[in-house]
Amino acid sequence: ARDFVGRLLADAGQSLPGIESPQLLDPLSERELEILSLISAGLSNKELAGRLSLTVGTVKWHLNNIYSKLAVRSRTQAVAKARELGLV
């Protein structure tokens, strides 16, 4: 999973950040980083579920964890905050 995210970021001309970020009290998991990368590419919950072999409910659960850890309320805010922190 981390290799996949690394390839996505490399293709975008960015490097893969460490899992832990000094700006986050609770660092994002590898799966959360993977989902964050894919939502930044515009994938829907259904598309994420299909690509990652998860249920839509599990995707929503991961998204809620991401929102909580980034202190945001939406996908758009999550992507903006992740870019600000250098996570995507």
C-alpha positions as CSV (number, residue, x, y, z in Angstrom):
1,A,0.0,0.0,0.0
2,R,2.8,2.4,0.9
3,D,4.6,1.6,-2.3
4,F,1.4,2.4,-4.3
5,V,1.2,5.8,-2.6
6,G,4.9,6.4,-3.1
7,R,4.5,5.7,-6.8
8,L,1.5,8.1,-7.0
9,L,3.4,10.8,-5.3
10,A,6.6,10.2,-7.4
11,D,4.5,10.5,-10.5
12,A,3.3,13.9,-9.2
13,G,6.9,15.0,-8.6
14,Q,6.6,14.7,-4.8
15,S,8.3,12.6,-2.2
16,L,6.6,10.3,0.3
17,P,6.4,11.8,3.7
18,G,7.0,9.9,6.9
19,I,4.0,8.5,8.5
20,E,4.4,10.6,11.5
21,S,4.0,14.4,11.1
22,P,5.1,16.7,13.9
23,Q,2.0,18.8,13.1
24,L,-0.4,15.9,13.9
25,L,-1.1,14.7,17.4
26,D,-2.4,11.4,16.0
27,P,-0.4,10.4,12.8
28,L,-2.3,9.0,9.9
29,S,-2.0,5.3,9.2
30,E,-0.7,3.9,5.9
31,R,-4.3,3.1,4.8
32,E,-5.4,6.6,5.7
33,L,-2.6,8.1,3.7
34,E,-3.5,5.9,0.8
35,I,-7.2,7.0,1.0
36,L,-6.2,10.6,1.3
37,S,-4.0,10.4,-1.8
38,L,-6.9,8.8,-3.7
39,I,-9.5,11.4,-2.6
40,S,-7.1,14.1,-3.7
41,A,-7.3,12.5,-7.1
42,G,-11.1,12.9,-7.0
43,L,-12.2,9.3,-6.4
44,S,-15.7,8.8,-4.8
45,N,-16.3,6.5,-1.8
46,K,-17.6,3.8,-4.2
47,E,-14.5,4.1,-6.4
48,L,-12.3,4.0,-3.3
49,A,-14.1,0.9,-2.0
50,G,-13.7,-0.9,-5.4
51,R,-10.1,0.0,-5.8
52,L,-9.1,-0.9,-2.3
53,S,-11.4,-4.0,-1.9
54,L,-13.2,-2.4,1.0
55,T,-16.9,-1.7,1.7
56,V,-18.2,1.8,1.3
57,G,-18.9,1.8,5.1
58,T,-15.2,1.0,5.8
59,V,-14.1,3.8,3.5
60,K,-16.4,6.2,5.3
61,W,-15.0,5.0,8.6
62,H,-11.4,5.7,7.4
63,L,-12.5,9.2,6.1
64,N,-14.0,10.0,9.5
65,N,-10.8,9.1,11.2
66,I,-8.8,11.2,8.7
67,Y,-11.2,14.2,9.2
68,S,-10.7,13.8,13.0
69,K,-6.9,13.6,12.8
70,L,-6.7,16.6,10.5
71,A,-9.4,18.6,12.4
72,V,-11.5,19.1,9.3
73,R,-15.1,18.5,8.3
74,S,-15.0,17.6,4.6
75,R,-13.0,16.0,1.8
76,T,-12.1,19.3,0.4
77,Q,-10.8,20.5,3.7
78,A,-8.9,17.2,4.3
79,V,-7.1,17.5,0.9
80,A,-6.3,21.2,1.5
81,K,-4.9,20.4,5.0
82,A,-3.0,17.4,3.7
83,R,-1.4,19.5,1.0
84,E,-0.5,22.2,3.6
85,L,1.2,19.5,5.8
86,G,2.9,17.9,2.8
87,L,1.1,14.6,3.1
88,V,-0.2,14.6,-0.6
